[in-house]
Amino acid sequence: MRSIALLCMLLLAGPALSADRTARQVFDQEIERNAVQAAVWGIPVVNYDLMRQEMLEKTPGKVGQVIYWGRPLDWMNQTLTPNPDALYFMVFFSTKDGPVVLDLPPAEEKASFNGNIVTAWQLPLEDAGLLGYDKGKGGKFVVLPPGYTDKLPDGFIPLRSEVYGGYMLFRSNLASHGDADVQASIDYGKKLKIYPLSAAANPPETVFSDVKDVLFDSTIRWDASFFDNLNRVVQEEPWISRDRVMIDQLKSIGIEKDKPFEPDRHTKSLLTKGIKEAETLLEAKYDAGLPPFFSEKSRWTFPAYPDLIKAMQSDFAEQDAYPVDHRGVAYSYAYIGIKRLGAGQFYAISIRDKDGNAFDGGKTYRLHVPGNVPVQQYWSVTAYDRQTHALIKNVARASRSSQIPELVKNGDGSVDLYFGPKAPKGKDTNWVPTDPKRQFELMFRAYGPTKEFFDKKWVLSDVVRVAAP
């Protein structure tokens, strides 16, 4: 009798247990799905926070100070698609205690810079430097906290931010990679200043830290730690009105303002699945290719989706557009925001050769750069690791540039560059090494591009595979 009663209880409980299991599966799917969306939406601030945490944890630098790389960037700088043909100075700031002044030097006869000032969301506030807002005159740019209404003193340039945090990337231009020119570029960069507006009458000395020998790795972490970075910024920054739709989605994965983020083991496993799915999604979109730039069939593409470029230049003000997915793709392979892309600099990306094949680090390729490149400053081509989008590790150099005096030119002024594990015979000066075990990608930089560049009167050739040396 006792056995029959137990059997009856189990039979009666069966539907309830099944319903509970189904509900749990649905709730788990919601967490995983929302984790994917949170990652795609939040990757710009995670990208920002990864760089900031590297500074705070691995260097002497602090928020409100300057870190710089005292030599042209090499693979020790593992940020996303950086430029190894300029001296990098980086400033992280916070306006939580009041406006912050970025006091930038005027261009000199043999010294200039290209700079970009962005929010924690990497939304561009302004471009500065020779081809920026100040047109090389320098200026006192003041980042204002949300809601700031006080009148600024004369001579200060207001930059209104929706959030407290942000950073500036200051590229001190190089005449060449020679020691004397590198030192001159460092000396010029050290003329920039950062200080609170409240101390403008007597600014404190700006602190500089050289981090050239630090393994500075801010590549995207495609694991559950991604959400620790995201939570940190959510706790620090005010909600932007257009993003309030994310409040409940983040709450469902455990991220809620003014509350600790402490996912249990089960939730962490779901977050891990979500971030891996986000990685697969963003990589698939990137691999499908950005719109071609030089022609409909060109393997050189825009640096980001045109709708995203337009949205960022307008501060996402267009009522019927908010390209969050395209923004997510862009900040999976790059950082910084540019207010006027094409005025100071323009980039083109190539992930495939002329025949449509992905670049293989074990094979050899040639890029023909036609002569008379329509730029006011310089052009360069850099190779990056295809998976991490950072400089290829353990190689002697990452790029070739028109700044290189020894670069060998053809009779018509054109240049042939080579990419592969070994330099073709007699081509070492024009060669960029690759890792034979990994794929790579290329970025062409045009600094000070002219009208002819955008009119496509000058066209960059597609990369072709050639016989191994």
Number of C-alpha atoms within 10 A of each C-alpha: 6 7 8 8 10 11 12 12 11 11 11 11 12 12 11 11 12 11 12 12 12 12 12 12 12 12 13 17 14 16 23 24 20 21 28 22 21 20 25 23 20 24 24 26 25 27 28 26 22 21 22 21 16 16 23 13 11 13 17 15 23 19 16 21 19 25 23 22 20 18 22 20 21 23 21 18 24 22 24 24 22 22 21 23 30 23 24 26 24 21 23 25 27 21 21 15 10 16 24 25 28 24 19 24 21 19 17 12 5 12 19 24 28 21 24 23 26 25 26 25 22 23 24 25 23 22 26 26 25 21 22 21 19 19 15 19 17 20 21 21 21 22 29 25 21 17 10 12 9 7 7 13 9 6 9 15 18 17 18 18 21 18 21 21 25 26 23 25 20 25 22 25 24 24 22 18 19 14 10 11 16 21 16 18 26 22 13 20 24 18 12 19 22 25 21 20 22 13 11 15 7 9 14 12 10 14 15 19 16 17 21 18 13 15 15 21 19 22 20 20 17 18 16 20 14 20 28 15 20 23 22 17 20 19 16 14 15 13 15 11 8 11 9 10 10 16 14 13 19 21 14 16 23 21 23 17 19 9 10 12 17 11 16 9 9 10 17 19 14 21 27 21 20 25 26 19 19 22 21 13 16 22 16 12 14 17 12 10 19 22 18 17 20 22 13 10 12 17 26 30 23 19 22 22 17 13 13 19 21 18 17 22 18 14 12 17 13 10 7 7 12 16 17 15 15 21 22 19 24 20 24 22 22 19 17 22 25 24 24 21 15 18 17 28 22 21 21 21 22 25 24 21 21 16 11 12 11 16 25 23 21 18 19 23 22 20 18 15 21 16 15 10 20 21 19 14 15 20 23 19 24 24 24 25 20 20 13 19 22 25 30 27 17 13 14 12 20 25 25 21 20 17 16 17 11 9 17 16 14 10 8 9 12 15 18 16 24 26 30 25 21 20 19 18 7 8 16 15 14 22 24 24 22 32 20 15 10 14 19 28 25 23 22 21 22 23 21 21 22 17 13 13 19 15 10 13 10 16 19 21 16 20 25 18 19 14 9 13 12
